[in-house]
Amino acid sequence: MNSPLLQPYRGAALQLPNRAAMAPMTRSRADDATGVPVPIMAEYYAQRASAGLIVSEGVWPHRLGKGGPGVPGLTDRAQVEGWRGVTRAVHAAGGRVFAQLWHVGRVCHPDILGGERPVAPSATAISHGRIHTASGPKDYAVPRAMSAAEVAEAVESHATAARHAIEAGFDGVEINGAYGYLVAQFLSDSANLRTDAYADHVRFAIEVVEAVAAAIGAERTGLRVSPGNAQLDIVESDPATRYRRLLGALNGMGLAYLHVVESGTYAALEDLRPRWQGTLVATYDGPEPGDRETAEKALRTGLADVYAFGRLFLANPDLPQRIAADAPLNVPRGSGLYGGGAEGYLDYPRLGG
C-alpha cells in the first residue's frame, strides 16, 4: 500500500504534493551580528524542497525576541534580502516554505539582547536549565513584565514580520505558540500572572493571529501550539479547556493550518481534531523522533491532514524519496546541530549519492 504521507493534500488554503512536512528546527547559522541569513542556508532548505511544506527555523519578529546566537530575524531590509535568497532556492527546487515567527520572551538572556533584559507576560524566571550564549551557558534571567504598550508592540511586530516574510518570498508564516516561548507564556498559568486584560490566557495568542492574518491573509497564516507541554517551566492547569477556547476563537478565520505538537499527557490531537474544521498538521514529540508508522497512523485515522517531521528531515534531506523507496534512514549526528558551517548541516547523504 502506498504511504498516505506521499499522497497530495488539497485543503482550502494549502495545496501540497505530499503530506510529509518539515517542522521548524533551530540551526543557528545566520550572521549573529545582523540576523541576516547566509548562503549555506539557501542550500540547506533547497536540499529539503521535496517536503510537502517546509517551515523555517524560528525567526525573530522583534529585537527582544531573538532566541540565541546565529538565529535569523525578519525585522529589516538586509534580513528580507537574505531570506529572499533562501525562498528563491526553495522555489527553484520545486518547494514551498513558510517562515516561523518566533519571539522567545523570557527564554533568553541579556547577553543575547545587547544587554537588555528579556520581556515576558510577568517577571517570573525559568527556574532550571541554562541558555546558550556566545560567551557560554548562562542561567535564565529574570524577565521584565511587559507593559500594555509593549504587548501591543509585540502583536504588531508579528504582523510587520509577516509582511516582511511575504516580501522575502515566503509562501506564508507560522506563528510559534508552542514550547514555552512568548505566545505560550501568555497561554500558561506559571508565566502569565497578569491582572489586566491579558489575564485571559488566550487573548494574546488570538490578537497575534488576527494581526498577522489581517496583514498577509488568513490563508497564509498558520499557528503552532503544544498543549500541555511542560518544557521551560510552563504549567497549564487545564489545557483541554484552554485550547478548546483558543480554537473556538480561531476556527472560522480560514487559517492555512493549525499545527498541534503532542508531547505531554494531554491527548491533544484526539481532543482538538473534532474542534478544528481546517487543515491540521500534527507532530508527536518525544525522546525519539516521530516515525513513519506514527505519522501514517495519524493520517489514516484522520487525526491529521499533514504530518511534520523534525529530526528525520534534518538527517534525511530526501525523506519523501526514502519513504517511497522504503529505504533506510540516516540518523541525526550530535555534531553540527547548532552553529558552525556545512558539517552536520549540508552533508547528510542522499539516496544514490
N, C-alpha and C positions, 0 to 999 in steps of 0.2 A: 504494500500500500504506500502511495506517495505520502510524504510527510505533510501535515497541514501547515507546517512552517514555510513550505515552499509555494503555497497557494497564494494567488493575488488577493489583495484586500481592496474592496471598494466601499468606502464609507461616504458619508455626506460631505466631509471636508478632506478626508485623506484617501488618496488612491495610491496603493503601493504594489510593487511587483511581487513581493513576498511578505511574510508576517514575522520575519526574524529581524527585529530592530537592534540597533547598537545603543546601549544605555550610556548615559554620561559618565565619564571617568576622568578624574583629575590626573594630568600627566606632567604639568609644571615645566613646560618647555618654552613659554613665551619670554620675551625680554623683560626681566624683572623690574628694571627702572622705568619702563614705559608701558608695560602691559600689552605691547604690540606682538601679535603672532609672528613667528619666524618661519622661513621657507620649509623646514622639515615638517612642520605641522600640516602644510598642504599635502605633502606626500603621504603622511600618516593617515589622514582622513580619506584621501583618494584611494589608498590601498583597500579600504573597507567600504567602498562605494556599492558593493553588491548587497549590502544590508537593505532591507526594505525601507528603513529610515535610520539615519544617523542622528543622534542627539549629541551635541558637542559637549566637551568638558565644561564645567561651570565657569561662567564669565561674569565678572563683577559689573553691576549696573551703577554703582556709586563708589566714590573713592574710599568710603569707610566699609565697603563690602568685600574687599579683597581677602581671599582665604589663605594666602601663603605665597612664598617665593615662586616666581615663574608662572603665576596664574594670570591669564589674559583678561583684558577689560573690553568694554564697549561704550566708552564714555567720550571719546574724542575722535578727530578725523584720522589720526595716524592709526588708531586701532581699527577703525572701519576699513581703511585701506588694507591693513594687514589681513583682516578676515576676508576681504574680497578675493585675495589670492587663494584662500582655502576653499571658499564656496565655488569659485571657478574650477578648481581642480576636481572637486567632487562632482560637479555637474558635467564636466567634460568626460568623466569616467562613468556617467550614467546614474549617479546617485542623487539622493535627496537629503537635506541636512537642516535641522533645527538648531538654534543656539539656546543653550540653557542659561537662564538668568539666575545668578547665584549670589545673593547677599548673605554673608555668613553671620552677621550680627555679632553676638558675644563670642563666637568661636574664632577668636583672634587674639592679637597681642599688639601693643604699641610699636614694637619693632617692625611689624609688617605695615603699619599705617603711618610711618613717618613720625612717630612719637605721639600720635593722638590715641586716646582711649577708644576701645571698641564701643559700639552702641547696641542697645538691646531694649526690649519692652520694659524691663525693670533692672535694677542694679544688683543682679544676682549672678555670681560667677559659677562656672563649671568647677566642681569640687575635686575632680580627679582627672588624671591623664595630663598630657603635655602637648603643646603645639610646636610644630617645626618652624623655626625662623632661620633667616640667613646666618645668624650667629649661634645656631644650635637650638635644642629643645628648651622651651620655657613653659612655666606654669601659665594657665589661662589667667588673663587679667580680669579684675572686677570691671564690668562694663558700666557705662553711663546710661541712665534711663533716658530714653528719647522723649523730647518734648512733643506736644501735639503738632507743632510746626515741622519738626523733624520726621514724624511719622508721615505727614503729608508729603514731605520731600522724598521720602523713601518710596512712596507709592508712585510719585511722578517720575522718579529716576528709573523705575522699571519700564514705564511707558516710553520714556526717551530712549533707553537702551534697546527696546523692542523696535522702535523706528530705525535706530542705527543698524540693527540686525538686518532688517529688510533692505536698507540701503546697501549693506555689505553683501547682499545676495543670498542670505539665508531664506529658506522656504517658510520659516515660521520660528516661533520661540516656545520653549518650555520653561515655565516658572518653577523654580525649585521650592516646593513647600514641604520638603522631606528632611529627614535625618538631623533634626536639631538645629537647623540654620534659621535665619531670621523669621521667615513666614511660619515655620514650625514652632519657633519660640513663642510667637503670639498665640498659636494654637494650644500651647501647653499650660498646665497648671503650675509647673515648677518655675518656668522662666517668665511667665506673664502674671505679675502680681498687681497689675494696674487697677485703679478705681475709677478711671474715666470711661469714655465710650468704648475703649479697646479692652476693657474687662470682658466684653463679649469676645470670646476667644476666636470666633470665626470672622470677625469684622475685617481685620487687616487683610487676610487672605482674599476675601471677596473683593475688597477695594483694589487690590493689586491686579487681580484677574480682570475686573471690569475696566481698569485704566489701560491695561495692555490691549484688551480686546477693542476698546474704543480707538486706540492708536493705530492698530495694524489689521483689525478684523478678527472676530472670534474664530473664524475658520483657520486662522494661522496661529492660534493661541492654545497651548497645552498647559496642563498643571500636573506636577508630580507630588504625591503625598506618600507618607509611610506611617499609616495609622498604628498606634500602639508601640512604635519603635522607641526603645528606651536609651538609645545612644545619646551621649553628651548631656547627661543629667536631665533628660526630658521625661516628664511624668504627665500622662494623660489619664485621668482617673476614670473616664468613661468614653473611650474612643468611639464606640459604636454610635452613641447619641451625638457626639460632636461632629463626626464625619457625615452622618446622615443629614445633619443640619447644613453642613457645608455643601453637600451635593444637591440638597433641595434648593439652595440659592443659586447654584450654577447650572443646573440640569437643562434649563430651557434656553441657554445662551447660544447653543450651536458651536461649542468649542471644538477645536481639532481633535482633542482627545483628553482623557483623564488617565494618568499613569499611576497605578497603585503598586507600591512596593510592599509585599507582605513579608514580615520578618519577626513578628512578635507572637504572642499567644492569641491575639485577636485575629479571627479568620476574616480578614478584611475583604478579600475578593468575594467570598461566598456571601457576605453580608451586603456589600455595596454594589455588586454587579446588577441585581434586580432594581436598584435605585438609580441607575445611570443609563440613560437612553442612548447616549452617543458612543463613540469609539472608546474602548477601554484597552489600554496597554498594561500588561502585567509584568512584574518581576518578583521572583522569590529570592530573597537574600538571606543566606545563612553562612555557616563556616565553609561550606563548599559552594562553588558556583552553581547557579541554576542550570540544570542539564536539559538535554534534548527531550528525554522522557517526560520530565515535569512540564516543560513548555508545551509539548504536544498534548498532554492531558488537559491542560488549561484551555487550549484552543478547542479541542474536541468536545469538552463538556460545556463550552460556552462561557466559562468564567472570564475569558479574554478574547479579544479580536486579534491582538498582536502581542508578541512576547519580546521583551527587551533583554538581551544578554549583555553582561558587562565583561567579566574576566575572560569569557570564551572568545569574545571579539577582540580583546586586547591581544591574545596569543594566536588567534586564527583570523587573519585579515580576510580570508576567503571562506568564512564559516558557512554561508549557504551552499557553496560548491561542495564542501566537505560533507554537509548533511545529505546533499543529493547523491553523492558517491558512497555514502556510509563509510567514510574514510576516518582513520584515527585523527584525534585532535592534538594539537600542540598544547603543552602545559605551560601556564604563565611562569616566568622566571622571577626570582626575587630581586634581581638587579635590574636597574633601568626603569623601575616603575614611575619614579618621580624625579624629574630633572635629568640633566645630562644631555647627551646627543642621540645618535642613531641607535646605539646599542640598547637592546631591550625595548625598542620603540619601532624601528623600521625593519628589523632583521629577522622577524619570525617567518619561517619558510612557508611558501605556498605549495599547493599540490603540483607535482610535476616540475618543481624548480626552486 
